[in-house]
Amino acid sequence: MSEVGQMKPDRMFWFALNWSRIVKKDIHPDYVKAVVTCACGQTFETMATKGEVHTDICSVCHPFYTGKQRLVDTAGRVERFRRKYDQNPG
């Protein structure tokens, strides 16, 4: 009935009710609402340990979802690679 990594509903209910008795006090960071901002300008709200999160790629601009290829250049590495291997044999 249940797959690996999933709890049965009655077990989840027990876990939710007893969470405060299970976890240790004063060692976990605060879990707050966070605004995630992508490099493309898309924003969405989620929960995290920081109030603000910045990312380079999200589901709006990721090539898997858009079907478009996008090169992510980190400190000129793509350009350096092209210069290195774009030599004519001769």
C-alpha positions in Angstrom: 0.0 0.0 0.0 2.6 2.6 1.0 5.7 3.3 -1.1 9.2 3.7 0.2 9.6 7.1 1.9 5.9 7.6 2.6 4.2 7.2 5.9 0.7 5.8 6.4 -1.9 8.5 7.2 -2.4 7.4 10.8 1.4 7.5 11.3 1.6 11.0 9.8 -1.2 12.2 12.1 0.6 10.8 15.2 3.9 12.3 14.0 2.3 15.8 13.6 0.7 15.7 17.0 3.9 14.6 18.8 6.4 16.7 16.9 7.2 19.0 19.8 8.0 16.0 22.0 10.2 14.3 19.3 12.5 17.1 18.3 15.1 18.6 20.7 14.4 22.1 22.0 16.6 25.2 21.0 18.8 23.5 18.4 16.7 23.9 15.2 16.7 27.2 13.2 13.4 29.1 12.9 11.3 28.0 9.9 9.8 31.2 8.4 8.1 32.3 5.2 10.6 33.1 2.5 10.5 34.9 -0.8 12.5 33.1 -3.6 13.8 35.4 -6.3 15.2 33.9 -9.6 17.7 35.7 -11.9 15.0 35.9 -14.5 12.8 38.0 -12.2 10.3 35.3 -11.1 9.4 35.3 -7.4 7.4 32.8 -5.3 6.8 32.2 -1.6 7.8 29.1 0.3 9.1 28.2 3.8 12.8 28.2 4.7 15.2 29.1 7.4 16.0 32.4 5.7 13.5 35.1 4.8 15.0 35.7 1.4 16.5 33.2 -1.1 18.1 34.0 -4.5 18.6 31.4 -7.2 20.0 31.3 -10.8 17.4 29.0 -12.4 13.7 28.3 -11.6 11.0 26.3 -13.2 10.0 29.3 -15.4 13.4 29.6 -17.0 14.9 26.1 -16.7 15.6 24.5 -20.1 13.7 21.3 -19.1 10.5 23.2 -18.7 10.9 25.8 -21.4 12.4 23.6 -24.2 15.1 26.3 -24.8 18.8 25.9 -24.2 20.4 28.5 -22.0 24.1 28.7 -21.2 24.9 29.6 -17.6 28.3 31.2 -17.7 30.1 31.2 -14.4 32.9 33.7 -14.3 33.6 33.4 -18.1 34.2 29.6 -18.1 32.2 29.0 -21.2 34.1 31.7 -23.1 37.5 30.4 -21.8 36.6 26.9 -22.9 35.6 28.1 -26.4 38.9 30.1 -26.8 40.9 27.1 -25.6 39.3 24.5 -28.0 38.5 26.7 -30.9 41.9 26.5 -32.4 42.3 25.4 -36.0 44.5 22.4 -36.4 47.4 23.2 -38.6 
